[in-house]
Amino acid sequence: MYQLLLDVDPYWLCLYAALGVGAMAFVMSQLHKMLPPQQLNRECSRTDNIPPGSLGLPFIGETIHFMAAINSDKGFYDFVRVRSLRYGNCFKTNIFGETHVFVRRTEWAKTILNNEMGRFTKRYIRSIAEVVGNRSLLCASPHHHKLLRARLVNLFSSNSISLLVKHFDPLVVDALNGWQDGGTVIVLDEALQITFKAMCKMLLSLETGADLDLLQEDVGQVCKAMLAFPLRFPWTPFYKGLQARKRIMSTLEKIISRRRSLDPNFEDFLQSLLAEDGNSCSEGMHRLTDAEIQDNILTMIIAGQDTTASAITWMVKYLGENEEALDAIKAEQLQLAEKTWKKSCLTLDDLNEMPYASKVVKESLRMASVVPWFPRLVLKDCEIEGYKIKKGWNVNIDARSIHLDPTVYNEPHKFNPSRFDDEHCSKPYSFLAFGMGARTCLGINMAKAMMLVYLHRLLTTYKWKVMDSDSSTEKWALFSRLRSGCPVQVTRISNIE
């Protein structure tokens, strides 16, 4: 028997093992469903003041259920949704061998994201940390995060946003000019191309060439690996993502080395970081290592490309399906176009004259919840709303549930930008598209600027019709991305009678 096992290809051994574990999980889950509600309630409350929920099977917990949700048409958030319906506003589970607690109330979001008394720190699951890098802002320890943020925050100033708009606007114009009048366009594909080029130009001054093409392919592999099961076999998405990361780090290392030796005159993020390094020691600031620069360049490319492109796609879909909002924003943008038609590109001042478009951006981000939850590691035993949360557990703020909570937003599933007419009436911690607290996304204004520029150019160039209303999300995607990519039929405004 042992010799037979040795003769079997490792791929089939892994497949048989996965099928065996999967069959066991299925049987256990079916038996669990057959238990009467009273028995389930006893199971959930067996330990007083511990959040309700199930830790699943020994060792693997509910990991298989989580992975099954990732591989479904509904996306990995469906794992959270099903358990929220079953257990309520707070529940516990076990994923990848660790206890996770999910919470979905604004009061809890405030406590956790404000990190009161230093009880929480940001932490993503292992696969994300390994492919993005432990020195990334996403995964750094509290002290390390503070040092990194202090060095990177200046790169997101008004001057930097102005430079981004200057780079991004021509890319959008060129892309739209390449669309065939009356043809069908996949919005997500187009947005991914444009945002990737914009981020690489702004960060690294990369515009064309083999390095850019290889970098785009490798970043795509990294994104696919972020939620993959952390198996290091050559055929797995996680392994391919790790190999892609190595190539990206090698490319960035060569670029940094060239910059240090030649001292070229570039106007980009990387050059700003390198230039500031010379002054950091004398000013008592943390000097970034090359490894820290590389990890955070990769993080900014992923965040600037993937999340922004996904948000743009949802925004185009929502507007295409809501005539009232579309008419209102079109009137605003056409009026602005009359003032700016002589300019070669839009400016930051122009974006500040888009009040309704800004509400469209915010409403799109609320409904789409591109980042559906925010994870934190518990550093000290604590209590939230009467529940005991133990040190070493992971607690996750369920942003999507908060965004769609009818007690927070009136008719939450209706696309209504005007709900933000009076933002002073909004409930604190009810809008979490960019997080809150000390770890609020640094690129918040950058993402908004890119969405506004795209909106203006699209609305003043084309009208469009959404060809697929399906809201299913992509499999294996960390961020909520439309599976269809949002195909639209476009017609140039100049050709509309």
Secondary structure, DSSP 8 states (H G I E B T S, - for coil): -HHHHHHS-HHHHHHHHHHHHHHHHHHHHHHHHHS-HHHHHHHHTSSTTS--B---BTTTBTHHHHHHHHTSTT-THHHHHHHHHHH-SEEEEEETTEEEEEE--HHHHHHHHTTGGG-EEE---HHHHHHH-TTSTTT--HHHHHHHHHHHGGGGSHHHHHHHHHHHHHHHHHHHHTS-TT-EEEHHHHHHHHHHHHHHHHHH---SSHHHHHHHHHHHHHHHHTTS-----TTSHHHHHHHHHHHHHHHHHHHHHHHHHH-----SHHHHHHHHHHHHTTTT-----HHHHHHHHHHHHHIIIIIHHHHHHHHHHHHHT-HHHHHHHHHHHHHHHHHHTTSSS--HHHHTT-HHHHHHHHHHHHHH-SS-EEEEEE-S-EEETTEEE-TT-EEEEEHHHHHT-TTTSSSTTS--GGGGS-GGGS-TT---TT--GGG--TTHHHHHHHHHHHHHHHHTTEEEEES-----B-TT-SS--BTT--EEEEEEGGG--
